[in-house]
Amino acid sequence: MNKLIKFIKESYAELKKVIWPTREEVASSTKVVIISVLIIAIVLGLIDIALYRIFNLLL
């Protein structure tokens, strides 16, 4: 039981040290991730279509 209490106290102390991002920073980071995922999805989709057509020409 003492280990659990010690763990909780240490965890709480560490959480006090954390610099939490602002709402604007989170929104900005989220936009970057969404845009990046969309761009990668489009590129991979185009590569997939190109490879599909190439393999169909060969067969």
C-alpha positions, 0 to 999 in steps of 0.5 A: 500500500505504501508503494501505491501511495508513493507512486501517486504522490510522485506522479502528481509531482511530475504532473505539476512540472508538465507544461500543458499546451494551450487550446490554440497550440492543440488546434494548430497541431491537430490541423497539421496532422489532419492535413498531413494525413490527407496529403499522404493518403492522396499520394498513396492513393495515386501510387496505388492507382498507378500500380494497378493500371501498370499491372493490368497492362502487363497481364 
